[in-house]
Amino acid sequence: MLEKELLTTIVELCNVQEDVPDDFPMDSPLVGPDSLLGLDSLDAVEIVVMVQDVYGIRIDTQDQAREILSTVKSLADYIREKGGIKSISD
């Protein structure tokens, strides 16, 4: 499942210290004060770069990034929509 793959990558990339539960809600806020992972705008930049490197998809504007990175689900949906490299487990 692409969402699980993204979550694992984001946790590692952003050095999330908290244990992430197996039933992590994929529609919870990803970045900002309500983020269950404690991610901030610097983490968002790292995620945008990772999406470009791993999936070959550009996120061009800050407004676009804010919308796409609102949740893990929205990020996965965007990658699927843009035809990024598919997860092996999909």
DAQUI-V443807 format. One record per residue. PSI is psi in whole degrees, -180 to 180 (NA if undefined). BURIAL is + if it has 9 or more other C-alpha atoms within 8 Angstrom, else -. Layout:
psi = [PSI;PSI]
burial = [BURIAL;BURIAL]
//
This chain:
psi = [126;-40;-46;-42;-45;-44;-47;-45;-44;-42;-44;-48;-42;8;49;125;-29;151;133;121;152;-29;33;129;113;-10;15;157;133;-42;145;-173;-23;4;127;-18;-7;30;145;-171;-31;-38;-38;-40;-44;-40;-42;-44;-42;-42;-41;-44;-46;-42;-6;30;129;142;108;-37;160;-40;-42;-44;-42;-43;-47;-39;17;-36;165;-40;-44;-35;-45;-42;-41;-44;-44;-44;-39;-1;30;167;129;148;143;-34;-5;NA]
burial = [-;+;+;-;+;+;+;-;-;+;+;-;-;+;-;+;-;-;-;-;-;-;-;-;-;-;-;+;+;+;+;+;-;-;+;-;+;+;+;+;-;-;+;+;-;+;+;+;-;+;+;+;-;-;+;+;+;-;-;-;-;-;-;+;+;-;-;+;+;+;+;+;+;+;+;+;-;+;+;+;-;-;-;+;-;-;-;-;-;-]
//
